[in-house]
């Protein structure tokens, strides 16, 4: 099991933010759900590094685990988005872990 996968699983279980390298930049995520699609792992997470214009615009993005690196579990906790439902984005996706 990869270190990134383990860190994300712990972050979901403990509702802690993680710092990851994604597309060459370091970003902070609030991971809500880990799921599998066509044999690949994805995390459904709020990008805490993104400048949202308004609180109600915030939404979960999908990040392929293969594209994430250098995961660091942070002490910063987070609350799930108000409209969050612990279901994978598509019916054919397989739920692995959710808050």
C-alpha positions in Angstrom: 0.0 0.0 0.0 1.4 3.4 -1.0 2.4 6.0 1.6 0.1 8.5 -0.1 -2.9 6.1 0.1 -2.2 5.4 3.8 -1.9 9.2 4.6 -5.1 9.9 2.8 -6.9 7.1 4.6 -5.8 8.4 7.9 -6.8 11.9 7.0 -10.3 10.7 6.1 -10.6 8.7 9.2 -9.4 11.5 11.5 -10.9 14.4 9.4 -7.4 16.0 9.1 -6.1 18.1 6.2 -3.2 16.8 4.1 -0.5 18.6 2.1 0.2 17.0 -1.3 2.2 17.7 -4.4 -0.2 17.9 -7.4 0.8 19.0 -10.9 4.1 20.4 -9.6 2.5 22.6 -6.8 1.9 21.9 -3.2 -1.7 22.1 -2.2 -3.8 21.5 0.9 -6.7 19.1 0.7 -9.6 18.2 3.0 -10.2 14.6 1.9 -13.8 13.4 2.3 -13.9 10.1 0.4 -11.6 7.5 -1.2 -13.0 5.5 -4.1 -12.0 3.3 -7.0 -12.9 3.9 -10.7 -11.9 1.4 -13.4 -9.1 0.0 -11.1 -7.7 3.5 -10.3 -7.9 5.1 -6.8 -9.3 8.7 -6.5 -9.9 11.0 -3.5 -12.9 13.3 -3.4 -11.5 16.3 -1.5 -12.0 20.0 -1.0 -9.0 22.0 -2.2 -8.2 24.3 0.7 -5.5 26.1 -1.3 -8.0 27.4 -3.8 -9.3 30.9 -3.5 -13.1 30.4 -3.5 -15.2 33.5 -4.3 -17.8 32.5 -1.8 -18.4 29.8 0.8 -21.3 28.3 -1.1 -19.1 27.8 -4.2 -16.8 25.4 -2.4 -17.2 21.9 -3.8 -15.3 18.6 -3.8 -12.9 17.8 -6.6 -11.6 14.4 -7.8 -7.9 13.8 -7.6 -6.3 10.6 -8.9 -4.0 9.1 -6.3 -1.4 8.4 -9.0 -1.1 12.1 -9.5 -0.5 13.0 -5.9 2.8 12.8 -4.1 4.7 13.8 -1.0 1.6 13.5 1.2 1.9 15.0 4.7 -0.8 14.6 7.3 -1.5 17.9 9.0 -2.9 18.6 12.5 -5.5 21.0 11.0 -8.9 19.4 11.2 -11.9 20.2 9.0 -15.6 19.8 9.0 -17.3 18.1 6.0 -19.0 20.4 3.5 -22.7 20.9 4.6 -24.1 19.2 1.4 -21.6 16.3 1.6 -23.1 12.8 1.1 -20.8 9.8 1.7 -21.4 8.3 -1.8 -19.0 8.0 -4.7 -19.5 10.4 -7.5 -20.8 7.8 -10.0 -22.9 4.7 -9.4 -20.2 2.4 -10.9 -17.5 3.8 -8.5 -16.6 1.6 -5.6 -16.5 3.3 -2.2 -13.3 2.5 -0.2 -13.5 4.9 2.8 -15.5 8.0 3.7 -16.0 10.3 6.6 
